[in-house]
Amino acid sequence: MNKKLFIAILFAVLGATVSAQTTQEQFKSRYERQSKAVGADGVGVETIIDKWEEAFPDDPEMFAARFYYNFSKSQRTELAPMACQKYLGQAPSVTLKDADGNDVNYFEDIIFDDDLFAAAMTAIDNAVKISPNELRYRYMRITALSAYEKASPDMAYRQLVELIDLETSAHPAWTLDGKPLEETTFQDGIAEYCYHFFKIGSDNGYEYFFQIAKKMNKLYPKNTVFINDIGS
């Protein structure tokens, strides 16, 4: 074979190989399409994440995807009878009569697999370590902890306090979905967690709602949301 022809073919093959390599964005797109089609923990999702991690082991979006996979897989729901009118802010799924004719409320409750939940938290912790200024990862962690802790979101509350303290002491250059944060977005996010704690409807939920509202009102006295929360 002609030497120049051989070199040309070699470069063509190498070029095709390089162009065939999957980028981080392509892995993310494949993951999003698959999870949308079959669910966050559906068939084929973990395979995509595993290949994504093999190719890009330091991609925080890969760890976010693994968080969603494990967090979703860790949950199952069951109907449980409870002696209350609301549970975690929700009305009963169904009300039946007992043998004496009394109403018995049944609520949909989420039961977590501890090992899978721990795997989800490890994944999101890795995402936070790689991209500490991306607020979405921190919000994902706090939201997951609150769901896991149900009526007593102690760890979620502590994580939220640490986040507020970090904002006031270091003023990180936060991003949300990779874009610089707008001026009031941080406050808006904390206000949403205040509302969530209030909606839980438990003693701890109300207490944490009140403590966060007081802390934020002190830091941002011009934001009327938090003074209204204190009044509530």
C-alpha positions as CSV (number, residue, x, y, z in Angstrom):
1,M,0.0,0.0,0.0
2,N,1.2,3.5,-0.8
3,K,2.7,5.1,2.3
4,K,0.8,8.4,1.8
5,L,-2.5,6.5,1.3
6,F,-1.9,4.4,4.5
7,I,-1.3,7.6,6.5
8,A,-4.4,9.2,5.1
9,I,-6.5,6.1,6.0
10,L,-4.9,6.1,9.5
11,F,-5.8,9.7,10.2
12,A,-9.3,9.1,8.8
13,V,-9.8,6.2,11.2
14,L,-8.4,8.2,14.2
15,G,-10.6,11.1,13.3
16,A,-13.7,8.9,13.2
17,T,-12.8,7.4,16.6
18,V,-12.4,10.8,18.2
19,S,-15.7,12.1,16.7
20,A,-17.4,8.9,18.0
21,Q,-16.4,9.6,21.6
22,T,-19.4,10.6,23.7
23,T,-19.2,14.0,25.4
24,Q,-20.4,14.9,28.9
25,E,-23.3,16.7,27.3
26,Q,-24.3,13.7,25.2
27,F,-24.2,11.4,28.2
28,K,-26.5,13.9,30.0
29,S,-28.9,14.0,27.1
30,R,-29.0,10.2,26.9
31,Y,-29.6,10.0,30.6
32,E,-32.4,12.6,30.5
33,R,-34.1,10.9,27.5
34,Q,-34.0,7.5,29.2
35,S,-35.1,8.6,32.6
36,K,-38.0,10.6,31.1
37,A,-39.1,7.5,29.2
38,V,-38.8,4.9,32.0
39,G,-38.5,6.9,35.2
40,A,-35.5,8.0,37.3
41,D,-34.7,4.4,38.4
42,G,-36.0,2.6,35.3
43,V,-34.4,0.0,33.0
44,G,-31.2,1.2,31.4
45,V,-30.7,4.3,33.4
46,E,-28.0,2.9,35.7
47,T,-26.1,1.5,32.7
48,I,-25.9,5.0,31.1
49,I,-24.8,6.5,34.5
50,D,-22.1,3.7,34.9
51,K,-20.7,4.4,31.4
52,W,-20.9,8.2,32.0
53,E,-18.9,7.7,35.2
54,E,-16.3,5.5,33.5
55,A,-15.8,8.2,30.8
56,F,-16.1,11.3,33.1
57,P,-15.5,10.3,36.7
58,D,-15.4,14.0,37.9
59,D,-18.6,15.2,36.2
60,P,-20.9,16.6,38.9
61,E,-23.9,16.1,36.6
62,M,-23.2,12.4,36.5
63,F,-23.2,12.3,40.3
64,A,-26.5,14.3,40.3
65,A,-27.9,11.6,38.0
66,R,-26.7,8.9,40.3
67,F,-28.3,10.7,43.2
68,Y,-31.7,10.8,41.4
69,Y,-31.4,7.1,40.5
70,N,-30.6,5.9,44.0
71,F,-33.0,8.3,45.7
72,S,-35.9,7.2,43.5
73,K,-35.0,3.5,43.9
74,S,-34.8,3.9,47.7
75,Q,-38.5,4.8,48.0
76,R,-41.6,2.7,48.2
77,T,-45.1,3.9,49.3
78,E,-47.6,2.3,51.5
79,L,-51.0,3.2,53.0
80,A,-50.8,3.5,56.8
81,P,-53.5,4.2,59.3
82,M,-52.8,7.3,61.5
83,A,-54.7,9.0,64.2
84,C,-54.5,12.5,62.7
85,Q,-56.4,14.7,60.2
86,K,-53.3,15.6,58.2
87,Y,-49.8,13.9,57.8
88,L,-46.9,16.0,56.6
89,G,-49.4,18.6,55.4
90,Q,-51.4,16.1,53.3
91,A,-55.0,15.1,53.7
92,P,-55.7,11.3,54.0
93,S,-55.7,9.2,50.8
94,V,-58.7,7.3,52.0
95,T,-60.9,7.2,55.2
96,L,-62.6,3.9,56.2
97,K,-64.8,2.9,59.1
98,D,-63.5,0.6,61.9
99,A,-65.6,-2.1,63.6
100,D,-67.2,0.6,65.9
101,G,-68.1,2.9,63.0
102,N,-65.3,5.4,63.7
103,D,-63.4,7.0,60.9
104,V,-59.8,5.7,60.3
105,N,-57.6,7.9,58.1
106,Y,-55.1,6.2,55.9
107,F,-52.2,8.2,54.6
108,E,-49.7,7.5,51.8
109,D,-46.3,7.1,53.5
110,I,-42.9,6.8,51.9
111,I,-40.7,4.1,53.3
112,F,-36.9,4.4,52.5
113,D,-34.3,1.8,52.0
114,D,-31.4,3.1,54.1
115,D,-28.6,1.7,52.0
116,L,-29.9,3.1,48.8
117,F,-30.6,6.5,50.5
118,A,-27.1,6.5,51.8
119,A,-25.8,5.8,48.2
120,A,-27.9,8.8,47.0
121,M,-26.4,11.1,49.6
122,T,-22.9,10.0,48.8
123,A,-23.5,10.8,45.2
124,I,-24.8,14.3,45.9
125,D,-22.0,14.9,48.4
126,N,-19.6,14.2,45.6
127,A,-21.4,16.7,43.3
128,V,-21.2,19.3,46.0
129,K,-17.4,18.7,46.5
130,I,-16.7,19.0,42.8
131,S,-19.0,22.1,42.3
132,P,-19.4,23.7,45.7
133,N,-20.9,26.9,44.3
134,E,-23.8,25.1,42.5
135,L,-26.8,25.7,44.7
136,R,-28.9,23.1,42.9
137,Y,-26.8,20.3,44.4
138,R,-27.1,21.7,47.9
139,Y,-30.8,22.1,47.5
140,M,-31.1,18.5,46.3
141,R,-29.3,17.3,49.4
142,I,-31.4,19.4,51.8
143,T,-34.7,18.4,50.1
144,A,-33.7,14.7,50.2
145,L,-32.9,14.8,53.9
146,S,-36.2,16.5,54.7
147,A,-38.1,13.8,52.8
148,Y,-36.2,11.1,54.6
149,E,-36.7,12.7,58.1
150,K,-40.4,13.4,57.6
151,A,-41.9,15.1,60.6
152,S,-38.6,15.9,62.3
153,P,-36.2,17.4,59.6
154,D,-33.3,17.9,62.0
155,M,-30.4,17.2,59.5
156,A,-32.2,19.2,56.8
157,Y,-32.5,22.1,59.2
158,R,-28.8,22.0,60.2
159,Q,-27.8,21.9,56.5
160,L,-29.9,24.9,55.8
161,V,-28.4,26.8,58.7
162,E,-24.9,25.9,57.5
163,L,-25.9,27.1,54.0
164,I,-27.1,30.5,55.3
165,D,-24.0,30.9,57.4
166,L,-21.8,30.1,54.4
167,E,-23.6,32.8,52.4
168,T,-23.3,35.5,55.1
169,S,-19.6,34.7,55.9
170,A,-18.1,33.9,52.5
171,H,-20.6,35.2,49.9
172,P,-19.7,32.5,47.4
173,A,-20.3,33.1,43.7
174,W,-23.4,30.9,43.6
175,T,-24.7,29.5,40.4
176,L,-28.0,27.8,39.7
177,D,-28.0,25.4,36.8
178,G,-24.6,26.8,35.9
179,K,-25.8,30.4,35.6
180,P,-24.8,33.2,38.0
181,L,-27.4,33.7,40.8
182,E,-29.7,36.7,40.6
183,E,-29.7,39.1,43.6
184,T,-32.8,37.7,45.4
185,T,-32.7,34.1,44.3
186,F,-30.8,32.8,47.4
187,Q,-33.4,34.5,49.7
188,D,-36.3,33.0,47.6
189,G,-34.8,29.5,47.9
190,I,-34.6,29.8,51.7
191,A,-38.2,31.2,51.8
192,E,-39.3,28.0,50.0
193,Y,-37.7,25.9,52.7
194,C,-39.4,28.0,55.4
195,Y,-42.8,27.3,53.7
196,H,-41.9,23.6,53.5
197,F,-41.1,23.3,57.2
198,F,-44.3,25.1,58.0
199,K,-46.3,22.8,55.8
200,I,-45.0,19.7,57.5
201,G,-47.2,20.7,60.4
202,S,-45.2,19.1,63.2
203,D,-43.8,20.7,66.3
204,N,-40.2,20.4,64.9
205,G,-41.3,21.7,61.5
206,Y,-42.9,24.8,63.1
207,E,-39.9,25.4,65.3
208,Y,-37.4,25.2,62.4
209,F,-39.7,27.4,60.2
210,F,-39.6,30.0,63.0
211,Q,-35.9,29.8,63.6
212,I,-35.0,30.1,59.9
213,A,-37.4,33.0,59.5
214,K,-35.9,34.9,62.4
215,K,-32.4,34.3,61.1
216,M,-33.2,35.4,57.6
217,N,-35.2,38.5,58.8
218,K,-32.1,39.6,60.8
219,L,-29.9,39.2,57.7
220,Y,-32.4,40.7,55.2
221,P,-34.7,43.0,57.1
222,K,-36.1,44.5,53.9
223,N,-37.4,41.2,52.7
224,T,-41.0,41.2,53.9
225,V,-41.5,37.4,53.4
226,F,-39.5,36.6,56.6
227,I,-41.2,39.1,58.9
228,N,-44.5,37.8,57.6
229,D,-43.3,34.3,58.5
230,I,-42.5,35.3,62.0
231,G,-45.9,36.8,62.3
232,S,-47.4,33.5,61.2
